Amino acid sequence: MKTNEIIPPHGNSLINCFAQNPAEVLKEAREFTSVIVSKRVLCDLEMLAIGAFSPLNGFTGKKDYESIIESMRLSNGLIWPIPITLQVNKETYEKVKNQNKIALKDESDEIVAVLNLKEIYQPDLKKEAELVFKTLDTNHPAVKYLFEAGEYYLAGDVKVLKSTYDEFPEYNLGCTKTREIFSEKGWKQIVAFQTRNPVHRAHEYLLRVALETVDGLMLHPTMGETKGDDIPANIRMKCYKEILEKYFPKNRTLLCIMPASMRYAGPREAVLHAIIRRNYGCTHFIVGRDHAGVGNYYGTYDAQKIFSEFKSNELGITLLFFEHSFYCKACDEMASYKTCPHDASSHMILSGTKVREMLRNGEMPPVEFTRPEIAKILIDSMRQKIPT
């Protein structure tokens, strides 16, 4: 089976933004005006390079930008919910405004990509914040970034010289590779699960229910830049490996990282995450409660409701909507409000705050909430942070 026989990517073309001749491009780029970009932009470059942001081949221009924030579509009508932008301040703008090509550097001053600069524009940042993130509150991490990163957007296609994400290379498979793996395994229906947290028993329940209906599961954690209080990527990776190794069939699962930065855009980010998983070759995508949320900026199930704004099958990926799950003492198993007839007194539900408090104190949360192996990994990681 050929890779393009699985499921077509969004827009029907899988984009590859890696330079075909990186040594030659690098030689030329040394003569270009350079800009040092943030970790979030490095993650965006990686996502562009591996095809995860297909059909985009660079940073969003003004026409597409305005269409995206107002209607969640590119100017050609294709669904796209969040602009992928390269934001700079006035000082950088003055440096690059007369350039055609710009060398993009990481924080170690190494050239990682070249931007073919097609356009510079000043966005309405307040309008973007209100429409994309539903708030102007700078306590929202993405809104804070938006208002602090600069008042100009640079737009154009990119050529990426090398991977701009260097963690977990053996799991950073990219869209072409996952499609090849799915073909080799003979999987025609693949469900993807998005997470930025360790997998607890409630997540396991969702994964098992979904896996009953498809050929394979791709556990696809976000491993780019996240909030400072999120659990570090290396700790989460230990948890993912442990869960898949001990509690899921190896021949029906794949662990693959997503080197994206979280926007915490709630509903709109859920749409973007669905598009990304289609590009990786997945046919199904799980959307749970408060998907990609932060604080209280979005309703519990807004990330599910947003999909009703699109025509049936317009996204080209099957969405699996799940309610909050928990352990029910009366049912004696994991359940959700859709399947459990018992009242809250039978439900074991712990807040994230309570669990973190228990872990910091070296206490094991109930086995109905998390596997002891996962709790041990998290307790050990927290102990290492505590100064002696």
N, C-alpha and C positions, 0 to 999 in steps of 0.2 A: 504493500500500500504506500502511495506517495504521501508526503506530508501535507500537501494541499488538498487531499481527499478527506481530511478529518473534519474540519469546520473552517470556512474562510475567515480570515481576520477581519476586523472592523474596517470597512471601506474596501475590502477585497484585495488589499495589497499589504504584504508584510514588509515593513520598512527596515532597512539596515543602514544605520548612520555611521558605521565604522568606516574610516578612510581605507580605500583599497591599497593605497601606497603610502602608509604612515610615515616612512622615513623621508620620502620626498616632500610630503605635506609639512612635516616638522621642520625641514630645512628652510622652506619658504616662510613658515610661521615665525621663525626667529627674527624676521625683518618686520613683522607686523606690530602695531600698537597692541599692548597686552592689557588684560583685565583679570584680576584675581577674583574668582567667584566663590560663593558660599557653598557649604556642604549640601544644602538643599539643591542648588543648581547642579552640583556634581552628580547627585542622585538622578536629577532630571536628564542629564546628559547620558547617563547609563541606560535609563529607561528608553530614551530615544534611540540609542545605539542598538539595543537588543531587540527592537521592534515592539516593545510593550506599549508604546504610545502610538502605534500605527493608527491612522495614516499620517500622523505628524512627522515631519522631517526636520523640525527645528522649533524655534521659539515663536510664539503666536504673534501675527501681525495685527494691525489695528482693526481691519475689517472683520476678521475672524474673532478677535477679542470682543468687540462690541456685540457681535451676534451671540457669542458664547454666554456672556454675562446676562444678556437680556432674554435669550430663548433656549439656552443649553444646546445650541447647535452651531456648527461651523457655518460659514456664509454659504456653503453649497447645500446646506440642509441636513448634513450628517450629524447625528447626535454627538455632542461633546460638551460635558458639563462644567469643566474648570479650565481656564486658560493656563497654558504652560509658558511662563514668562521669564525673561532675564531682566531683572530690575536693577537700575544703577542710580547713583546720586548725581547731582549737578556737576561735581568735580570730574567724575568719570565721563559724563556726557560731553563736557568740553574737550576732553582728551580724544574721544572717538568720533565726534560728530561729522568729521570730514573723511572718515575711513570707509573703505569698502570691505575689508577683511580685518578681523580682530582675533588675536590669539587669546584663548581662555586658559587661565592658569589655576592650579590648585593652591592651597595655602603654603605648600613647600616651594612655590615659584616654578613649578614644572608645567610646561605647556601640555594640555590634555585634549584640546579641541580647537577647531577654527570655526568662527562664525562668519558666514557670508552675510554681511550686514545689509539688509534690504530696506530697513525702515527704523526710525526712532520716533516714538510718540509719547505724549503725556496722557496717561489714563486718568479717569475719574476714580481715585482710590476709594473714596467714601461709597460711591455707587457700587463698586466691585465688592466691598466688604458687606454692604447691605444685601446684595443679591446672592452672592456666593456663600457667605458665611452667616448671613441673617443677623449680623450684629456689628456695631462700631466699637464694641468693648475691647480694649487692648489687653484685657486679661485672657482673651482668646489668643492662643499662641500664633495662629496664622495671621490674625488681624494685626497683632503686634509687629510681626515680620513685615507685613504689607505696608504699614505706616512708617516703618523705620528704614526700609531698605533703599529708598530713593524714589524720586518722582518721575523717572523716565523708564520706558521699556525699550530694549533693543530686540529687533525681530529679524529673522532670517534662518536659512537652513544651516545645519552644522555638519562638520566632519570630525568624528571622534577618533583620536589617535590610539587610544588604548582604553581598557576598562577603567572607569573612574570610581569603581567600588571594589575594594580589595579584600573585604572580609568574606569568609566562607566560599572561596572560589569554586570548590567542588559542588556546591549547591546552587550557585548562581548560573543556572542553566541557560537562560534566555529562551525566547519564543521558538526559534528554529529547532533547538535541541529538544525541548519538551514535546514538540510535535513529532519529532523523530522517535522519541521514546514511546509515545502513545501508539504510534504506528507499529513499532516493533512488538509491543505488548499485545497488540490487537484490540486495544481499548477504543471503542467508538463513542461511549458516553463517559465523560469524566467530570466529576464535581470538584470545584475548588473551594477551599475554606480560607477566608481572610482572618488573620489575627495579629495583634500586636502584644498579646499577653500569653502566658503559659496556658497550655490546654488543661482545663479542669474537667471534672466529671460532667458538668452541664454541657461543655463543648463536645466531649466524647459522645454524649447522647445524640447530639445533632449529627455528628459525623457518622455514627453507626446507622442512624435512620436513613441518611442520604445514601450511604454506601450500599444499602439494601436494594436501591433502585438503579444503580449505574455500574459500569465496569471497573472504574477506578477512582481513587481519591487523591487529589493533589493538595497536601497541606502546604499553604503558601503564605508564610508569615511576612509581614512588612519589616524589613531590616535596614531601611534607610534612617534618616534623622527622625527622632520622635521627641516627645516632651521629656524634660529633665527627670521627672519623677516616674517615667515608665521603666519597667525592668530592663536592664541592659541586654543587648542582643546576644552576647555570648552565653549568658545565663539562660535566656529563653531557648537558645539553640540546644542546650543540654536537655532541657525539658522536652522539646519536640522529639529529639532522638530517642529519649527514654520511653515516651508514650508509644511511638510507632514500633519500636523494637519489641516491646513487651505485650502490647494490647491490640495490635492491628495486624492483619495478614500482610506479609511482605510483598506478596505477588499482586496485591491490589492497592498499594499505596506508593506515593512518591513525595519525598520532601524536597521542595524547591523554594528558595528565598525570592522575595520580591524586593529589589534594591531601590525602592521608592521612599520618598519622604512623606510622612503623614501631613495632610493639610488640616485634618480634623474638621472637614467641611460637612460632616453628617450626610444628609440626603444626597447632595450633589456628588460627594466622594463615593457613595455607594454605587452610583451610576458609573463613575470613572472606574471603580474597582471591577465592575461587571465587564466593561469594555476590555480592560487589561487582561482579565482571565480568558476572554474569548480569543484575544491575540495569542495567548499562550497555548491555545488549542482546546480549552475546556468548553464543554457543552452546557454545564450546569454551574450555578453559583449560589452559595448560601448567603442569605441576608438575614441576620438576627436582629435582636433589639438594640437600639442605640448604635447602629453601625457607624463607625468612624466619628463618633460623637466625642464631645468634651464638655465638662460642666453641665449646665442646664440650658444650652442654647437651642436644642432641638427636642421635639417630642420623642417619646420612647420608640414609636414605630414610624416616624416620619421617613426614615430611610427605606421603608417598604412602600409607603404610600406614594412616594415620588414616581415610582415606575408606572403608575396609572396614567401619568401625563403623556406617555408615549403609546403609539399604536401597537397592537398585538404583534409580537415577533420582530418589532423594528430593531431591537438591540441584537437579535440573532443568538441569544443565549437564554437558556431556561433558568428562571429564578426560583429558588426554594426559600420561602418565607417561614421562619420559625419564631414562635413566641418564647418567652423566658422559660427555661427549664430548671428543675430542682429535684431533690430527692423527697419522695413522699413516704412517710413512715407507714401510712395505712396501705398504700399500694405495694410497699416494700420494694420500690424500684424508682429509677429516674422517670420523670414525667413532665408534662407541661399543662398549662391551663386548658389546652385543647383535649387532653387525654385523661386528666385526673378529676374525679368528682368530689374530692375531699376539700375541706376548708383549710385556711392558712395554718391552723394549729397543727396540722399534720405535715406541713412543708418545712424542710430544712433549707433556709435561705440565709446566707451570711453576706454581709456587705463587704465590699473590697477593703474598706477601712478596717473593719474588724479582723479580716484575714491577715492583712499586713501587720496589724498589732500583734496577733498571735505569733506570726512568723518571726517578728523582731524579738519577741520574748522567748523564742525557741520552742514554742508550743506547736504541736501537730494539730492542724485543723481536722475536723471529722473526716473519716475516710469517705463518707458520702459526698463530701465537697471536693476533695482533691486526693489523688493517689499519694500514699506515704513517700514514694520515691521522689515525686515532684516536690512535695513539701520539704523534704530533706535538702534537695538542691537549693531551694529558695532560702531555707534557714541558714545553710552554710554560706551562701553568698552574702547574706545580711550580716552574719557574724564577721566576715572578712572586712566589712566596711566600718565596723565599730572599732575605734581606736583603743588600744590596750594601755 
